[in-house]
C-alpha cells in the first residue's frame, strides 16, 4: 500500500498485495508537497557503479537534455542522443521533416469520423480533438523540439479556449502556425501570431475599427498592450542581463505608457477575416471557406490613416506617407507597411532579447537564471553568429547548451517545477505509451484543477497558467527574492489530484482509459538470479528516463528498499509475475510523486 513518506519524499510504496492509494493519505502528503521549497538533490551513492546494460554517464546526460527539450526521454531517444552535444542535437531536430498542417488535418479528419459515427446528432469535433493532435505529436512525433518549443511559445503568446470565442479549428491552426515558426525567426513569429484568427479573436484584433473622425472613442487597445507586456518587451526597461534599468531615484523605468498603447493600437485597426471578396459582412465574421484559419487581411475602410507614435518611433499619416520604391501608394499598402513598421520596432527593441531569453530559459531549464545566463542567451538573440536577429533555433540551442544548464552541483533554488503536462508526458513516453485507436482519445479533460490542472491552449487568461515572477507567498522562495512560476498552480487540491491521477496511471498502465496504454516490459526484464526485479537496476533505469541522472541518493535508497520489501516467500510462477509487476509499479509510483521528479534539474 502507499503510505506517508518523510518530508521531501512524496509518497512511498510498500507491500505486494495492495497498490491502491488512499485518498486521505495522498491529500495529507499533498498539503506538505504544496509548500515544499525547491530542494537540492545529488546522484551517486547507491546509484554509482553499473552492471552490463545499465545506463552510462552519457546515457544520463542524453536523458537530461531530452527531459529539458522534449516531452520526455525514451530508451530509443537516449540511444540516438548520447554523445551528441546539445547544439548539434538542436540542429538535427530543426532539420526533421514535419507536417505543417498536422493539427488542422487531424481536426478535419476527426470531425468527419465523429459526424459519420452519429450523423443524426450532427456531432462535431471539439477542443478534445485539438488535444488529441497535441498528444499524438508530443508522444509519438519525431519533431520533439519543434512541438516542445511551440508549446512553450503557446504559453508566451497565449491563446486560450477558456472564456473566449476561439474555436477548436482556430486553435488547431494556431498550434500549426506555432510549430511551423517555432524554430524560425522571432520577427516572423510575431507577425504570424498577430495575423492569426485565433489571436485576432482572443485579443480583439478582428473587428477593431479606427476612430479617426470620432474623438469620443478609441480603437481597442487589448492586443497592443499584451503584445508589448507579454510577448516582446515587458513592463520595464531592461539591461541585456535582464535586470531592470533604474532612474535617479532607484525606481524601475517603465517601457511604455498609455500613449504608446494608444499609438500602437491604431496599427491593429482594420484587420479582419480573410475573404476572396471582402465586404463589411466578412470583416468580423468568417464567411469564406477556411477564413477562420487563414491569416487575417486588411480592410482599409476600418484602418486608421492617422500618424502612429509609440516607443519613441513614429509612422506617418497616410497623406504624408511615401511608399517603398516599386510600391503603388494605397491605403492597403499603407496598412501593411504600418504593421511591418510596428513589428520591426518591437523585434528590434533592446528589451526583446533579454525578455525572450528569460522566458525561454524559464520554460525549458530553470526558474531563476543568473543575469549572466540571460545575457549570454540574449546576445545570441541579437546575433546568431551570422548576423541574424531573433533566430529561435540558435536561441534555444544557447539555452540548452549554456554551462548554467549543466552545473556540477545545484544551489537551493536551482531547477523548476515540472508542468503537469510534462509530468504526464514524461511518464507516458518513458513507458512506451501507444494509442490503440491511433487517435489518442482523451479519458477526460486534463485542464480542471481536479485533473492535471493544465492542457494545451486552455490557460485561464492571457497571462498563461502562471506568471513568470510568481513566488509562493511567505515561502523560502519568496524570502530569497526568487521565483517559482509553476507553483502558482499548486495547492492542496491540485497536488492531491495529480497524485491520485498519476498513481492510477501507474497502477492501470494507461492514461485514464485503455486507448493509450503503457508497458513496463523493459523494467520487468531487470531481474536478478532469482528472477526478481532488481531494485538497484530498476532505480538506475528510472534515474535515467525520469530524472536525467538527477535522482537523489535518499530517494534511490528508498526505491531500492521498497522494491526489496515487495516480496512473498517461495512464489509460484504466476505469483512471481504479479510480484515483479508490483515491484515495478511501486517503484514508478514512488518516483512519479517524489520531489526529485517534480523539481526538474
C-alpha positions as CSV (number, residue, x, y, z in Angstrom):
1,X,0.0,0.0,0.0
2,X,1.0,3.7,-0.3
3,X,1.9,5.3,3.0
4,X,3.0,8.8,4.1
5,X,6.7,9.4,3.4
6,X,9.1,11.7,5.2
7,X,9.5,15.3,4.2
8,X,10.7,15.7,0.6
9,X,10.0,12.2,-0.5
10,X,6.4,12.4,-1.7
11,X,4.7,9.0,-1.3
12,X,6.5,5.7,-0.7
13,X,5.1,2.3,-1.7
14,X,5.4,-0.9,0.2
15,X,3.8,-4.3,0.0
16,X,2.9,-6.5,-2.9
17,X,-0.7,-7.2,-2.3
18,X,-2.3,-3.8,-2.3
19,X,-1.3,-1.0,-4.7
20,X,-4.4,1.2,-4.3
21,X,-3.7,4.6,-2.8
22,X,-5.7,6.1,0.0
23,X,-7.2,9.5,-1.0
24,X,-6.8,10.7,2.6
25,X,-3.1,9.8,2.7
26,X,-2.5,11.5,-0.7
27,X,-4.3,14.6,0.4
28,X,-2.1,14.8,3.6
29,X,1.0,14.3,1.5
30,X,-0.2,16.9,-1.0
31,X,-0.5,19.5,1.8
32,X,3.1,19.1,2.6
33,X,4.2,18.9,-1.1
34,X,2.3,22.1,-1.9
35,X,4.6,24.1,0.4
36,X,7.9,22.4,-0.1
37,X,10.8,24.5,-1.2
38,X,13.0,23.6,-4.2
39,X,15.4,21.0,-2.7
40,X,18.9,20.3,-3.9
41,X,19.5,16.6,-5.0
42,X,22.5,14.6,-5.8
43,X,23.0,11.5,-7.7
44,X,25.6,8.9,-6.9
45,X,25.8,6.7,-3.8
46,X,23.7,3.6,-4.3
47,X,23.3,4.6,-8.0
48,X,27.1,4.7,-8.6
49,X,28.6,1.8,-10.5
50,X,26.7,-0.2,-13.0
51,X,26.1,-3.6,-14.4
52,X,26.1,-4.5,-18.1
53,X,23.2,-2.8,-19.7
54,X,22.8,-0.2,-17.0
55,X,22.8,3.5,-18.0
56,X,26.2,5.1,-18.6
57,X,27.0,8.7,-17.8
58,X,26.5,9.6,-21.5
59,X,23.0,8.0,-21.3
60,X,22.2,10.1,-18.2
61,X,23.3,13.3,-19.9
62,X,21.3,12.5,-23.0
63,X,18.2,11.8,-20.9
64,X,18.6,15.1,-19.1
65,X,18.8,17.0,-22.3
66,X,15.7,15.2,-23.6
67,X,13.8,15.9,-20.4
68,X,14.6,19.6,-20.8
69,X,13.8,19.9,-24.5
70,X,11.2,17.2,-25.4
71,X,8.2,15.7,-23.8
72,X,10.3,13.1,-22.1
73,X,13.2,10.7,-22.6
74,X,12.7,7.3,-24.1
75,X,15.2,4.4,-24.3
76,X,15.4,4.9,-28.1
77,X,15.9,8.7,-28.0
78,X,18.6,8.3,-25.3
79,X,20.5,5.9,-27.6
80,X,20.1,8.4,-30.5
81,X,21.2,11.4,-28.5
82,X,24.1,10.2,-26.3
83,X,27.5,11.6,-27.3
84,X,25.7,14.4,-29.2
85,X,26.3,18.0,-28.0
86,X,23.1,20.0,-27.2
87,X,23.6,22.4,-30.1
88,X,24.2,19.6,-32.5
89,X,21.0,17.9,-31.3
90,X,19.1,21.1,-31.8
91,X,20.3,21.3,-35.4
92,X,19.2,17.7,-36.0
93,X,15.8,18.4,-34.6
94,X,15.4,21.6,-36.7
95,X,16.1,19.6,-39.8
96,X,13.5,16.9,-39.1
97,X,10.6,17.0,-41.7
98,X,7.3,17.6,-40.2
99,X,3.7,18.2,-41.2
100,X,2.9,22.0,-41.2
101,X,-0.8,21.1,-41.1
102,X,-0.8,18.3,-38.5
103,X,-3.3,19.9,-36.2
104,X,-5.8,21.1,-38.7
105,X,-5.6,17.9,-40.7
106,X,-6.2,15.9,-37.5
107,X,-9.2,18.1,-36.6
108,X,-10.8,17.8,-40.1
109,X,-10.3,14.0,-40.1
110,X,-11.7,13.5,-36.7
111,X,-14.6,15.9,-37.4
112,X,-15.6,13.7,-40.3
113,X,-15.2,10.5,-38.3
114,X,-17.2,11.8,-35.4
115,X,-20.0,13.1,-37.6
116,X,-20.2,9.8,-39.5
117,X,-20.5,7.9,-36.3
118,X,-23.6,9.8,-35.2
119,X,-25.0,11.9,-38.1
120,X,-28.4,12.4,-36.6
121,X,-26.9,14.3,-33.7
122,X,-24.7,16.2,-36.1
123,X,-21.8,15.5,-33.8
124,X,-18.7,17.6,-34.5
125,X,-15.1,17.6,-33.4
126,X,-14.2,19.9,-30.5
127,X,-11.4,21.1,-28.3
128,X,-10.8,17.5,-27.4
129,X,-9.6,16.8,-30.9
130,X,-7.0,19.6,-30.7
131,X,-5.7,17.9,-27.6
132,X,-5.6,14.6,-29.3
133,X,-3.5,16.1,-32.1
134,X,-1.2,17.6,-29.4
135,X,-0.7,14.3,-27.6
136,X,-0.1,12.5,-30.9
137,X,2.7,14.9,-31.7
138,X,4.0,15.0,-28.1
139,X,4.1,11.3,-27.5
140,X,4.9,9.9,-31.0
141,X,6.2,12.7,-33.2
142,X,9.9,12.7,-34.0
143,X,10.0,16.5,-34.2
144,X,10.0,16.7,-30.4
145,X,11.9,20.0,-30.0
146,X,9.7,21.8,-32.6
147,X,6.5,20.7,-30.8
148,X,8.0,21.4,-27.3
149,X,9.1,24.8,-28.5
150,X,5.6,25.5,-29.9
151,X,4.1,24.5,-26.5
152,X,6.5,26.9,-24.8
153,X,5.6,29.7,-27.2
154,X,1.9,29.0,-26.6
155,X,2.5,30.0,-23.0
156,X,4.1,33.2,-24.0
157,X,1.9,34.2,-26.9
158,X,-1.2,32.9,-25.2
159,X,-4.4,32.0,-27.0
160,X,-7.0,30.1,-24.9
161,X,-10.3,28.3,-25.4
162,X,-11.2,29.2,-21.8
163,X,-13.6,32.1,-21.6
164,X,-13.3,33.1,-25.2
165,X,-14.9,32.5,-28.6
166,X,-11.8,31.0,-30.1
167,X,-13.0,27.8,-31.9
168,X,-11.3,24.4,-32.0
169,X,-10.4,24.9,-35.6
170,X,-8.8,28.3,-34.9
171,X,-6.8,26.7,-32.1
172,X,-5.7,23.8,-34.3
173,X,-4.4,26.3,-36.9
174,X,-2.7,28.4,-34.2
175,X,-0.7,25.4,-33.0
176,X,0.2,24.5,-36.6
177,X,1.5,28.1,-37.0
178,X,3.5,27.9,-33.8
179,X,5.1,24.7,-34.8
180,X,6.0,26.0,-38.3
181,X,7.6,29.1,-36.8
182,X,9.0,27.8,-33.5
183,X,12.5,27.3,-34.9
184,X,12.4,30.2,-37.4
185,X,12.8,33.9,-36.5
186,X,11.1,35.8,-33.8
187,X,10.1,38.5,-36.2
188,X,8.3,36.1,-38.5
189,X,6.7,34.5,-35.4
190,X,5.1,37.7,-34.0
191,X,3.7,38.6,-37.4
192,X,2.1,35.2,-37.8
193,X,0.8,35.5,-34.2
194,X,-0.6,39.0,-34.9
195,X,-2.4,37.8,-38.1
196,X,-3.8,34.5,-36.8
197,X,-7.6,34.3,-36.5
198,X,-7.1,32.7,-33.1
199,X,-5.2,35.7,-31.6
200,X,-7.4,38.1,-33.6
201,X,-10.4,36.6,-31.9
202,X,-8.9,36.2,-28.4
203,X,-7.4,39.7,-28.1
204,X,-9.9,41.7,-30.2
205,X,-7.8,42.4,-33.3
206,X,-10.6,41.3,-35.5
207,X,-13.3,44.0,-35.7
208,X,-11.0,46.7,-34.3
209,X,-12.2,49.9,-36.0
210,X,-10.3,53.2,-36.5
211,X,-11.7,56.3,-34.7
212,X,-10.0,58.9,-36.9
213,X,-13.1,61.1,-37.0
214,X,-14.6,60.3,-33.7
215,X,-12.7,61.7,-30.7
216,X,-15.2,60.2,-28.3
217,X,-13.8,56.7,-28.7
218,X,-10.5,54.9,-29.2
219,X,-9.5,51.7,-31.1
220,X,-9.4,48.6,-29.0
221,X,-6.1,48.5,-27.1
222,X,-6.1,44.9,-25.9
223,X,-3.6,43.4,-28.3
224,X,-1.4,46.5,-28.4
225,X,-1.0,46.2,-24.7
226,X,-0.4,42.5,-24.5
227,X,2.0,42.2,-27.4
228,X,4.2,44.6,-25.5
229,X,3.8,43.4,-22.0
230,X,3.7,39.6,-22.6
231,X,5.2,38.8,-25.9
232,X,8.1,41.2,-26.6
233,X,9.4,43.9,-24.3
234,X,7.7,43.7,-20.9
235,X,6.8,46.4,-18.4
236,X,10.2,47.8,-17.5
237,X,13.3,48.8,-19.4
238,X,15.9,46.0,-19.2
239,X,19.7,45.7,-19.4
240,X,21.0,42.9,-21.5
241,X,21.2,40.6,-18.5
242,X,17.5,41.0,-17.8
243,X,17.9,43.4,-14.8
244,X,15.8,46.5,-14.7
245,X,17.2,49.9,-15.6
246,X,16.7,52.3,-12.8
247,X,16.1,56.1,-12.7
248,X,17.8,58.6,-10.4
249,X,15.6,57.6,-7.6
250,X,16.4,53.9,-8.0
251,X,13.0,53.0,-9.5
252,X,12.4,50.8,-12.5
253,X,11.8,52.7,-15.7
254,X,8.5,51.8,-17.5
255,X,9.0,50.5,-21.0
256,X,5.8,52.1,-22.3
257,X,2.9,54.2,-21.2
258,X,-0.7,54.8,-22.2
259,X,0.2,57.0,-25.2
260,X,2.4,54.2,-26.5
261,X,-0.5,51.7,-26.2
262,X,-2.9,54.1,-28.0
263,X,-0.4,54.8,-30.8
264,X,0.3,51.1,-31.4
265,X,-3.4,50.2,-31.2
266,X,-4.0,52.2,-34.4
267,X,-1.7,49.8,-36.2
268,X,-4.1,47.0,-35.3
269,X,-7.2,48.6,-36.7
270,X,-8.8,47.3,-39.9
271,X,-7.7,43.6,-39.7
272,X,-10.4,41.0,-40.3
273,X,-11.1,37.6,-41.6
274,X,-9.8,36.6,-45.0
275,X,-12.2,36.7,-47.9
276,X,-11.9,36.4,-51.6
277,X,-14.4,39.2,-51.9
278,X,-14.1,41.2,-48.7
279,X,-17.0,43.3,-47.5
280,X,-18.2,44.8,-44.2
281,X,-20.0,41.5,-43.7
282,X,-16.8,39.5,-43.8
283,X,-14.8,41.9,-41.7
284,X,-15.7,40.4,-38.3
285,X,-17.3,37.1,-39.3
286,X,-15.7,34.3,-41.3
287,X,-17.9,33.7,-44.4
288,X,-15.4,32.1,-46.8
289,X,-14.1,28.5,-46.6
290,X,-11.2,28.4,-44.2
291,X,-11.5,32.1,-43.4
292,X,-11.3,31.1,-39.7
293,X,-7.8,29.5,-40.2
294,X,-6.2,31.7,-42.8
295,X,-4.1,34.8,-41.9
296,X,-6.1,38.0,-41.4
297,X,-6.3,40.5,-44.2
298,X,-6.6,44.3,-44.2
299,X,-9.9,46.1,-44.5
300,X,-8.8,49.6,-45.5
301,X,-12.1,51.3,-44.6
302,X,-11.5,50.4,-41.0
303,X,-7.8,51.2,-40.7
304,X,-6.6,54.4,-39.1
305,X,-4.8,56.8,-41.5
306,X,-3.6,59.0,-38.7
307,X,0.0,59.1,-37.5
308,X,1.0,56.4,-35.0
309,X,3.6,57.1,-32.4
310,X,4.8,54.5,-29.9
311,X,8.1,53.5,-28.1
312,X,9.8,56.6,-29.5
313,X,9.0,55.7,-33.1
314,X,6.5,57.3,-35.5
315,X,4.7,56.1,-38.5
316,X,3.3,59.0,-40.6
317,X,-0.2,59.8,-41.6
318,X,-1.4,58.3,-44.9
319,X,-1.2,61.6,-46.6
320,X,2.4,62.1,-45.6
321,X,3.5,58.5,-46.2
322,X,5.9,57.7,-49.1
323,X,5.6,54.1,-50.2
324,X,8.7,52.0,-50.8
325,X,10.2,52.0,-54.3
326,X,8.1,49.9,-56.6
327,X,5.0,50.1,-54.4
328,X,1.9,51.9,-55.6
329,X,0.5,54.2,-52.9
330,X,-2.7,52.9,-51.5
331,X,-4.3,52.6,-48.1
332,X,-3.9,48.8,-48.3
333,X,-0.1,49.1,-48.9
334,X,0.0,51.8,-46.1
335,X,-1.8,49.4,-43.7
336,X,0.6,46.6,-44.4
337,X,3.6,48.9,-44.2
338,X,2.4,50.2,-40.8
339,X,2.2,46.6,-39.4
340,X,5.7,45.9,-40.7
341,X,7.0,49.1,-39.0
342,X,5.4,48.2,-35.7
343,X,6.6,44.6,-35.6
344,X,10.1,45.6,-36.7
345,X,10.1,48.2,-33.9
346,X,9.2,45.5,-31.3
347,X,11.5,42.9,-32.7
348,X,14.4,45.4,-32.7
349,X,13.7,46.9,-29.3
350,X,16.6,46.4,-26.8
351,X,14.3,44.8,-24.3
352,X,13.2,42.0,-26.6
353,X,16.4,39.8,-26.4
354,X,16.7,39.7,-22.6
355,X,12.9,39.4,-22.3
356,X,12.6,36.4,-24.6
357,X,15.9,34.9,-23.2
358,X,14.5,34.8,-19.7
359,X,11.1,33.5,-20.8
360,X,12.6,30.6,-22.8
361,X,15.1,29.7,-20.0
362,X,12.2,29.5,-17.6
363,X,10.1,27.3,-19.9
364,X,13.0,24.8,-20.6
365,X,15.7,24.9,-17.9
366,X,15.2,26.8,-14.6
367,X,13.0,29.4,-12.9
368,X,15.9,31.6,-11.7
369,X,18.6,32.0,-14.4
370,X,21.5,34.2,-13.4
371,X,21.9,37.6,-15.1
372,X,25.0,36.2,-16.9
373,X,22.9,33.2,-18.3
374,X,20.2,35.6,-19.6
375,X,22.8,37.9,-21.2
376,X,24.6,35.1,-23.0
377,X,21.3,33.9,-24.5
378,X,20.2,37.5,-25.2
379,X,23.4,38.1,-27.2
380,X,22.6,35.1,-29.4
381,X,19.1,36.6,-29.9
382,X,20.8,39.8,-31.1
383,X,23.2,37.9,-33.4
384,X,23.3,34.2,-34.1
385,X,26.8,34.4,-35.4
386,X,25.6,35.1,-39.0
387,X,24.1,38.5,-38.1
388,X,20.6,37.1,-37.9
389,X,18.5,38.6,-35.2
390,X,15.9,36.5,-33.3
391,X,17.0,33.1,-34.8
392,X,15.0,30.9,-32.5
393,X,16.9,27.8,-33.4
394,X,20.1,29.5,-32.3
395,X,18.4,30.9,-29.2
396,X,17.1,27.6,-27.9
397,X,20.5,26.0,-28.7
398,X,22.1,28.6,-26.5
399,X,19.5,28.0,-23.7
400,X,20.2,24.2,-23.7
401,X,24.0,24.5,-24.2
402,X,24.8,27.1,-21.6
403,X,27.1,26.0,-18.8
404,X,24.5,27.1,-16.3
405,X,22.2,24.4,-17.6
406,X,24.9,21.8,-16.9
407,X,26.3,22.7,-13.5
408,X,28.5,20.3,-11.5
409,X,26.3,21.0,-8.4
410,X,23.0,22.7,-7.7
411,X,22.0,25.5,-5.4
412,X,19.0,25.6,-3.2
413,X,16.8,27.3,-5.7
414,X,18.0,25.7,-8.9
415,X,15.7,23.9,-11.3
416,X,12.0,24.3,-12.0
417,X,8.7,22.7,-11.0
418,X,7.7,20.4,-13.9
419,X,4.4,21.5,-15.5
420,X,1.6,18.9,-15.1
421,X,1.6,18.2,-18.9
422,X,5.3,17.5,-18.8
423,X,4.9,15.2,-15.8
424,X,2.3,13.1,-17.6
425,X,4.1,13.1,-20.9
426,X,7.4,12.0,-19.3
427,X,5.6,9.0,-17.7
428,X,3.9,8.1,-21.0
429,X,7.0,8.4,-23.1
430,X,9.3,6.6,-20.6
431,X,7.0,3.6,-20.6
432,X,6.3,3.4,-24.4
433,X,2.7,4.7,-24.5
434,X,0.8,3.8,-27.6
435,X,-2.8,4.6,-28.7
436,X,-4.8,1.5,-29.8
437,X,-7.1,3.7,-31.9
438,X,-4.2,5.8,-33.1
439,X,-6.5,8.8,-32.1
440,X,-5.2,9.4,-28.6
441,X,-8.7,9.6,-27.2
442,X,-8.8,11.6,-24.0
443,X,-10.1,9.9,-20.8
444,X,-11.3,13.2,-19.6
445,X,-10.4,16.9,-19.8
446,X,-7.0,17.4,-18.3
447,X,-7.4,21.1,-17.6
448,X,-9.5,21.2,-14.4
449,X,-7.8,21.5,-11.1
450,X,-9.4,18.2,-10.2
451,X,-7.5,16.6,-13.1
452,X,-4.0,17.7,-14.1
453,X,-4.8,21.5,-14.0
454,X,-3.3,22.1,-17.4
455,X,-4.0,21.3,-21.1
456,X,-2.7,22.9,-24.3
457,X,-4.4,26.2,-25.2
458,X,-6.5,26.1,-22.0
459,X,-4.8,28.7,-19.9
460,X,-7.2,30.6,-17.6
461,X,-6.1,34.0,-19.0
462,X,-3.7,35.8,-21.4
463,X,-1.2,35.6,-18.5
464,X,-0.8,31.9,-19.0
465,X,-1.2,29.2,-16.3
466,X,1.3,31.1,-14.1
467,X,3.2,34.4,-14.1
468,X,6.9,34.4,-14.7
469,X,7.6,36.3,-11.5
470,X,5.3,34.3,-9.2
471,X,6.6,33.2,-5.8
472,X,4.6,31.3,-3.2
473,X,3.5,33.9,-0.5
474,X,5.6,33.6,2.6
475,X,7.8,30.8,1.2
476,X,11.5,30.4,1.4
477,X,11.5,31.1,-2.3
478,X,9.8,34.5,-1.9
479,X,12.0,35.4,1.1
480,X,15.1,34.7,-1.0
481,X,13.7,37.0,-3.7
482,X,13.4,34.1,-6.1
483,X,10.5,33.0,-8.3
484,X,8.8,29.7,-9.0
485,X,6.2,30.3,-11.7
486,X,4.6,26.9,-11.8
487,X,3.9,26.9,-8.1
488,X,1.1,29.4,-8.9
489,X,-0.8,26.3,-10.0
490,X,0.0,24.3,-6.8
491,X,-2.4,23.9,-3.9
492,X,-3.7,21.0,-1.8
493,X,-6.4,20.2,-4.4
494,X,-4.1,20.3,-7.5
495,X,-1.4,18.3,-5.8
496,X,-3.7,15.7,-4.4
497,X,-5.4,15.5,-7.8
498,X,-2.1,15.0,-9.6
499,X,-1.1,12.3,-7.1
500,X,-4.4,10.5,-7.4
501,X,-4.3,10.6,-11.2
502,X,-0.7,9.7,-11.8
503,X,-0.8,6.8,-9.2
504,X,-3.9,5.5,-11.0
505,X,-2.0,5.8,-14.3
506,X,0.9,3.9,-12.9
507,X,-1.3,1.1,-11.5
508,X,-3.5,0.7,-14.5
509,X,-0.7,1.2,-17.0
510,X,-2.7,3.8,-19.1
511,X,-3.6,7.5,-19.0
512,X,-7.1,7.0,-17.7
513,X,-8.6,4.8,-20.4
514,X,-7.5,1.7,-22.3
515,X,-6.9,3.6,-25.6
516,X,-3.5,5.0,-24.5
517,X,-1.6,2.3,-22.6
518,X,2.0,1.9,-21.3
519,X,4.2,-1.1,-20.8
520,X,6.9,-2.0,-18.2
521,X,8.3,-4.7,-20.4
522,X,11.9,-3.4,-20.2
523,X,11.7,-2.8,-16.5
524,X,10.3,-6.2,-15.8
525,X,13.4,-7.7,-17.6
526,X,15.8,-6.2,-15.0
527,X,15.8,-9.4,-12.9
528,X,18.4,-11.0,-10.6
529,X,19.4,-14.6,-10.4
530,X,16.2,-15.5,-8.5
531,X,14.0,-14.0,-11.3
532,X,13.0,-11.0,-9.1
533,X,13.1,-7.4,-10.5
534,X,16.4,-5.9,-9.1
535,X,15.7,-2.8,-7.1
536,X,19.1,-1.2,-7.8
537,X,19.0,-1.8,-11.6
538,X,15.4,-0.5,-11.7
539,X,16.3,2.6,-9.8
540,X,19.2,3.2,-12.2
541,X,16.8,2.9,-15.2
542,X,14.3,5.3,-13.6
543,X,17.1,7.7,-12.8
544,X,17.9,7.8,-16.5
545,X,14.4,8.0,-18.0
546,X,12.5,10.2,-15.5
547,X,15.3,12.1,-13.7
548,X,18.0,12.5,-16.3
549,X,20.5,11.4,-13.7
550,X,19.3,13.7,-11.0
551,X,17.6,11.2,-8.7
552,X,18.8,11.9,-5.1
553,X,20.6,9.2,-3.2
554,X,17.9,9.3,-0.5
555,X,15.1,8.6,-3.0
556,X,17.2,5.9,-4.7
557,X,17.7,4.1,-1.4
558,X,14.0,4.3,-0.7
559,X,13.1,2.9,-4.1
560,X,15.5,0.0,-3.6
561,X,14.2,-0.6,-0.1
562,X,10.6,-0.6,-1.3
563,X,11.3,-2.9,-4.2
564,X,13.1,-5.3,-1.9
565,X,10.3,-5.3,0.6
566,X,7.7,-6.1,-2.1
567,X,8.0,-9.8,-1.8
568,X,6.5,-13.1,-0.7
569,X,8.1,-16.4,0.2
570,X,8.6,-19.0,-2.5
571,X,6.3,-17.5,-5.1
572,X,4.8,-19.7,-7.8
573,X,5.4,-18.8,-11.4
574,X,2.1,-16.9,-11.6
575,X,2.8,-15.2,-8.2
576,X,6.3,-14.2,-9.4
577,X,4.8,-12.5,-12.4
578,X,2.4,-10.5,-10.3
579,X,5.1,-9.8,-7.7
580,X,7.5,-8.3,-10.3
581,X,4.8,-6.2,-11.8
582,X,4.0,-4.8,-8.3
583,X,7.7,-4.2,-7.7
584,X,7.9,-2.1,-10.8
585,X,4.7,-0.2,-10.2
586,X,5.6,0.6,-6.6
587,X,9.0,2.0,-7.8
588,X,7.5,4.0,-10.6
589,X,4.7,5.3,-8.3
590,X,7.3,6.5,-5.8
591,X,9.3,8.1,-8.5
592,X,6.4,10.0,-10.1
593,X,5.3,11.7,-6.8
594,X,8.7,12.3,-5.5
595,X,10.1,15.8,-5.0
596,X,13.2,14.8,-7.0
597,X,10.9,14.2,-10.0
598,X,8.6,17.2,-9.5
599,X,11.5,19.6,-9.3
600,X,13.4,19.2,-12.5
601,X,17.1,19.9,-12.8
